[in-house]
Amino acid sequence: MAVEGNFRPAWAEIDLDALRANAAVMAKRVAPSALCAVVKADGYGHGAVTAAVAFLEGGAEGLAVAIVDEGVELRQARIIAPILLLSEPPAEAMTAALAAGLTPTLTTLEGVRACADAAKQIGATHPVHIKVDTGMHRMGVEVEDLAELLSAIEAEDQLVIEGLWTHFSVADEGSEESRAFTAAQLERFDEAVAIAAGLGIHPPVLHVGNSAASLALPSARRTMVRCGLALYGDVPSEDVAAVASAEAPLELRPAMAIKAAVSAIHDVPAAARPSYGRRRPMPAAGRVATVPIGYADGFPRSLFDAGHEVLIGGQRFPLAGSVTMDQILVDVGDVPVAVGDEVVLLGTQGTETISVSEWASHLDTISWEVFCGIGPRVPRREVGTPPAERVTVPMKRRWWRPRG
């Protein structure tokens, strides 16, 4: 099991107040739809339990995870809110999922049988959601096969169809083609809802909106939305930000900052080439600061090629050489930087900010990957108002109770 670097001066600060505030902003924005907070992948690198508790305190009515183990972790932390599994669990995991009071997504007849068998083993009735493939082509039942799947679930007394949903593939893109595709996905989903209604099935929970659609496409808010990235303080794209801000000012706050402390200082002559590969000559005689974080921690080597910078004393400084596994080297010139000085790799220091979008741009990737790439050796430190006292008696199941 990976260990945290608690004895190394490099850490990620997770702002609990920002997480709560973002949940409150999104809950208000999508009302009267219920807010489901996506906390898979260890809460997008922020800490699953930390994020889940903060989001629930901020106004989320439930949570979503990708795999059974993630849901079990939340239950072991005595979180009693509804927890939706975003993919159909393997047959061998279905009993564990229902025993933990997780709400499985079903997409196949085999999954229905496995879920029904698990429900009979455990007893009681269990809510399930059905995911429809409307164009993402990753997971989900085809609309043409939906009636057969619904009928199979209806035939099982211990399974209750609580939700029907789909997932957008380009809701964060503003091109004419992307908007048309998203609209077509929404129409396809409405067709699925009509098929269910034709069978006398009216799931109380309908959800299609991810962060992008929840912000930029009000018609996608249905009875529930699933928000991930926005809750962590970032917007999926500039197109989404523009549309969302036109509806109302959008005040989301970044919740993660990555910091370290200078561990060494070296005076180097002009033309010296620090680090592996000796890839960049120093433009002048100056000083190089060593910072104890590297690509094993989620600070990729390609950031050097992209001209990435870090903050020390509220100033931007470039990397002095290739990123190594455990350390980076920073060209601080003749600025009086000292061992122990704080280094901000992501976040704000003084009047300067290095955003997750800046990281993503330099890496030619997306904010989601940046957050999820921060490794387990970087300990997460909670800042802000501590959570209220948590529930002490675990409750394995609470069904969604959509408003209205």
C-alpha positions in Angstrom: 0.0 0.0 0.0 1.3 3.5 -0.9 2.4 5.6 2.1 1.9 9.3 2.7 5.0 11.5 2.9 4.2 12.8 6.4 7.9 13.4 7.1 8.5 15.3 3.9 7.6 19.0 3.6 5.2 18.6 0.7 1.4 18.5 1.1 -2.0 19.3 -0.4 -4.3 21.6 1.5 -8.0 20.8 1.1 -10.2 23.7 1.9 -13.4 22.4 3.6 -15.1 25.7 3.5 -14.5 25.9 -0.3 -16.0 22.4 -0.8 -19.1 23.3 1.3 -19.5 26.6 -0.5 -19.3 25.0 -3.9 -21.9 22.5 -3.0 -24.1 25.3 -1.7 -23.6 27.2 -5.0 -24.5 24.2 -7.1 -27.4 23.1 -5.0 -28.9 26.6 -5.4 -28.1 26.7 -9.1 -29.9 23.4 -9.9 -32.8 23.7 -7.5 -35.4 22.2 -7.3 -33.3 19.3 -8.7 -31.4 17.3 -6.1 -27.6 17.5 -6.1 -25.7 14.3 -6.2 -22.0 14.9 -5.5 -19.5 12.7 -7.4 -16.7 11.6 -5.1 -15.2 8.7 -7.1 -11.4 8.5 -7.5 -10.8 9.5 -3.9 -13.0 12.6 -4.3 -11.0 13.6 -7.4 -7.9 13.4 -5.3 -9.3 15.6 -2.5 -10.1 12.7 -0.2 -13.4 10.8 -0.7 -14.6 11.0 2.9 -13.4 14.6 3.4 -15.2 15.7 0.2 -18.3 13.7 0.8 -18.9 15.1 4.3 -18.3 18.6 3.2 -20.6 18.3 0.2 -23.4 16.8 2.3 -23.0 19.7 4.7 -23.1 22.1 1.8 -26.4 20.9 0.4 -25.8 17.7 -1.6 -28.5 15.1 -1.0 -26.4 12.1 -2.0 -23.2 10.8 -3.4 -21.9 8.8 -6.4 -18.9 6.6 -6.8 -17.5 4.4 -9.5 -16.7 1.1 -7.7 -18.1 -0.9 -4.8 -14.9 -0.4 -2.7 -15.4 3.4 -2.9 -18.9 3.1 -1.6 -17.9 0.8 1.2 -15.2 3.3 2.3 -17.9 5.9 2.7 -20.1 3.6 4.7 -17.3 2.7 7.0 -16.9 6.4 7.7 -20.5 6.3 8.9 -21.9 8.3 6.0 -25.6 7.4 5.7 -26.6 9.4 2.6 -27.7 7.6 -0.7 -24.6 6.3 -2.6 -25.0 5.6 -6.3 -22.7 3.2 -8.1 -22.1 4.7 -11.5 -21.3 1.4 -13.2 -22.9 -2.0 -12.9 -20.9 -4.0 -10.3 -19.4 -7.4 -11.2 -21.6 -10.3 -10.2 -19.2 -11.3 -7.4 -19.4 -7.7 -5.9 -23.2 -7.4 -6.0 -23.8 -8.9 -2.5 -21.2 -6.5 -1.0 -22.8 -3.6 -2.7 -26.3 -4.3 -1.4 -25.1 -5.2 2.0 -23.5 -1.8 2.2 -26.7 -0.1 1.2 -25.2 1.1 -2.1 -27.6 1.8 -5.1 -26.4 -0.2 -8.1 -26.7 0.9 -11.7 -27.9 -1.9 -13.9 -27.3 -2.2 -17.6 -27.4 -5.9 -18.5 -29.7 -8.9 -17.9 -26.8 -10.7 -16.3 -26.5 -7.8 -13.9 -30.2 -7.9 -13.0 -29.9 -11.6 -12.2 -26.9 -11.1 -10.0 -28.5 -8.2 -8.2 -31.7 -10.2 -7.7 -29.8 -13.1 -6.3 -27.9 -10.8 -3.9 -31.1 -9.2 -2.8 -32.7 -12.5 -2.0 -29.6 -13.5 0.0 -29.7 -10.3 2.0 -33.5 -9.7 2.2 -35.5 -6.5 2.0 -36.1 -4.5 -1.1 -33.3 -2.5 -2.8 -33.4 0.5 -5.2 -31.6 0.3 -8.5 -30.9 2.8 -11.3 -30.7 2.0 -15.0 -28.2 3.7 -17.2 -29.2 4.2 -20.9 -26.6 4.6 -23.6 -27.7 7.6 -25.6 -24.4 8.2 -27.5 -21.4 7.9 -25.1 -21.0 4.2 -26.0 -19.2 3.4 -22.8 -21.7 1.8 -20.5 -25.5 1.5 -20.6 -28.4 -0.4 -22.1 -29.3 0.5 -25.6 -32.7 2.2 -25.9 -33.9 -0.6 -28.1 -33.2 -3.1 -25.3 -34.5 -1.0 -22.5 -38.0 -2.5 -22.3 -36.6 -6.0 -21.8 -34.3 -4.9 -19.1 -37.0 -3.0 -17.3 -39.4 -6.0 -17.5 -36.7 -8.2 -16.0 -36.2 -5.9 -13.1 -39.9 -5.5 -12.5 -40.2 -9.3 -12.3 -38.0 -9.3 -9.2 -40.0 -8.5 -6.1 -36.9 -7.3 -4.2 -35.7 -4.8 -6.7 -37.3 -1.4 -7.1 -36.6 0.8 -10.2 -35.8 4.1 -8.5 -33.7 5.9 -11.2 -33.1 6.2 -14.9 -30.1 8.1 -16.3 -27.6 8.7 -19.0 -24.3 10.5 -19.5 -23.4 13.3 -21.9 -20.1 13.0 -23.9 -19.7 16.6 -25.1 -21.8 18.8 -22.9 -18.7 20.8 -22.0 -18.1 21.8 -25.7 -19.6 24.8 -27.3 -19.4 24.0 -31.0 -22.6 23.8 -33.0 -21.9 20.1 -33.7 -21.4 19.3 -30.0 -24.5 21.2 -28.9 -26.6 19.3 -31.5 -25.2 16.0 -30.3 -26.0 16.8 -26.7 -29.5 17.8 -27.7 -29.8 14.5 -29.5 -28.7 12.6 -26.4 -31.4 14.4 -24.4 -34.0 13.5 -26.9 -32.9 9.9 -26.8 -33.2 9.9 -23.0 -36.7 11.3 -23.3 -37.5 8.4 -25.6 -36.2 6.0 -22.9 -38.4 7.7 -20.3 -41.4 7.3 -22.6 -40.6 3.6 -23.0 -40.6 3.1 -19.3 -43.9 5.0 -18.9 -45.4 2.8 -21.6 -44.7 -0.1 -19.3 -46.2 1.7 -16.4 -42.8 2.4 -14.9 -42.2 6.0 -13.6 -38.8 6.2 -11.9 -38.9 9.1 -9.4 -35.2 9.9 -10.0 -34.2 11.0 -13.5 -30.7 12.3 -14.0 -28.6 13.3 -17.0 -26.7 16.4 -16.1 -23.0 16.3 -15.2 -21.2 19.5 -14.1 -21.1 20.9 -17.6 -24.8 20.3 -18.4 -25.9 21.3 -14.9 -24.3 24.7 -15.4 -25.0 25.3 -19.1 -28.1 23.3 -20.0 -31.0 23.9 -17.6 -33.2 21.5 -19.4 -30.8 18.7 -18.3 -31.4 19.3 -14.6 -34.4 16.9 -14.3 -35.0 15.6 -10.8 -31.3 15.2 -10.0 -27.9 16.2 -11.3 -24.5 14.6 -10.8 -21.8 17.1 -10.2 -18.1 16.4 -9.9 -15.6 19.0 -11.2 -17.7 22.1 -10.3 -17.9 21.0 -6.7 -14.1 20.9 -6.5 -14.0 24.5 -7.7 -13.3 24.3 -11.4 -15.5 24.7 -14.5 -15.3 22.1 -17.3 -14.6 24.6 -20.1 -14.6 28.3 -21.0 -17.7 27.7 -23.1 -19.5 26.3 -20.0 -18.3 29.2 -17.9 -19.6 31.8 -20.4 -23.1 30.2 -20.6 -23.3 29.7 -16.8 -22.3 33.2 -16.0 -24.9 34.6 -18.4 -27.6 32.8 -16.2 -26.2 34.1 -12.9 -22.7 34.9 -11.5 -20.8 31.7 -10.8 -18.8 31.8 -7.6 -16.9 28.6 -7.3 -13.7 28.3 -5.2 -10.8 26.0 -5.8 -10.5 23.6 -2.9 -7.1 22.1 -3.4 -3.7 23.8 -3.0 -0.4 21.9 -3.4 2.5 23.3 -1.3 6.0 22.4 -0.3 9.0 23.9 1.5 12.4 24.6 -0.1 14.7 21.8 1.1 18.1 23.0 -0.3 19.7 26.0 -2.1 22.6 25.8 -4.4 24.7 28.6 -6.0 25.4 27.8 -9.6 27.4 29.5 -12.3 26.0 30.8 -15.6 25.6 28.1 -18.2 25.3 25.3 -15.6 22.8 22.7 -16.6 21.0 21.3 -13.5 19.1 18.0 -13.2 18.9 14.9 -15.4 19.8 15.4 -19.0 21.4 18.8 -18.4 18.6 20.1 -20.6 18.6 23.9 -19.8 21.6 26.2 -19.2 21.2 28.7 -16.5 20.9 32.1 -18.2 23.1 33.8 -15.5 24.9 32.9 -12.3 22.3 32.5 -9.6 20.6 30.1 -7.2 18.7 26.9 -7.6 16.1 25.9 -5.0 15.3 22.2 -4.5 11.7 21.4 -3.7 10.8 17.9 -2.5 8.0 16.9 -4.9 8.3 15.1 -8.2 6.7 13.1 -10.9 6.0 10.2 -8.5 3.7 12.6 -6.7 1.8 13.9 -9.8 4.1 16.7 -10.9 4.9 15.4 -14.4 8.2 15.8 -16.3 6.4 17.5 -19.2 5.8 20.6 -17.0 9.4 21.5 -17.5 9.1 21.4 -21.3 5.9 23.5 -21.1 7.7 26.3 -19.2 5.8 25.7 -16.0 6.4 27.9 -12.9 6.0 27.8 -9.2 5.4 30.5 -6.6 7.8 31.4 -3.8 7.3 34.6 -1.9 4.4 35.6 -4.1 6.7 35.5 -7.2 6.7 33.2 -10.2 9.9 31.2 -10.9 10.7 28.7 -13.7 11.9 25.2 -13.3 15.7 25.0 -13.6 15.8 21.5 -15.1 14.0 18.2 -15.6 11.5 17.1 -13.0 12.8 14.1 -11.1 11.0 11.4 -9.3 11.1 13.0 -5.9 12.2 16.6 -6.4 12.1 19.6 -8.7 14.7 22.4 -9.1 13.6 26.0 -9.4 15.7 28.9 -10.8 15.2 31.7 -8.3 17.9 33.9 -9.7 19.3 36.3 -7.1 16.1 36.5 -5.0 16.9 35.7 -1.3 15.0 32.4 -1.1 15.9 30.3 1.9 15.5 26.7 3.1 12.1 26.3 4.6 10.4 28.9 2.4 6.9 27.9 1.3 6.5 26.9 -2.4 3.0 26.9 -4.0 2.7 24.6 -6.9 -1.1 24.9 -7.2 -3.0 27.7 -5.6 -2.5 31.3 -4.5 0.4 33.0 -2.9 0.2 36.8 -2.5 -1.4 38.2 -5.6 -0.3 35.3 -7.9 -2.3 32.2 -8.6 -1.4 29.0 -10.4 -4.7 27.3 -11.3 -5.5 23.8 -12.2 -6.5 25.0 -15.6 -2.9 26.4 -16.1 -1.5 23.0 -15.1 -3.9 21.3 -17.5 -3.0 23.6 -20.4 0.7 23.0 -19.9 0.1 19.3 -19.8 -2.3 19.3 -22.8 -4.8 17.5 -20.6 -7.9 18.2 -18.5 -8.4 19.4 -14.9 -9.8 16.0 -13.8 -6.5 14.3 -14.7 -4.5 16.8 -12.8 -6.5 16.4 -9.6 -6.6 12.6 -9.8 -2.9 12.5 -10.6 -1.7 13.9 -7.3 -0.3 10.8 -5.7 -0.8 9.3 -2.3 2.6 10.3 -1.1 1.3 13.9 -0.9 -0.7 14.0 2.4 -4.0 15.9 2.4 -4.3 18.4 5.1 -7.8 19.8 5.9 -8.1 23.5 6.4 -11.1 25.6 7.2 -14.0 24.9 9.5 -14.0 21.2 10.7 -17.0 19.1 9.9 -19.9 18.9 12.4 -20.0 15.8 14.6 -20.6 12.8 12.4 -23.4 10.3 12.8 -22.2 7.6 15.2 -24.6 4.8 14.2 -24.2 3.6 10.7 -27.4 3.3 8.6 -26.9 1.0 5.6 -29.6 2.3 3.4 -31.4 5.6 2.6 -33.3 5.9 -0.6 -33.3 9.0 -2.7 -36.2 11.3 -1.8 -36.4 13.8 -4.7 -38.2 17.0 -4.1 -41.7 17.6 -5.4 
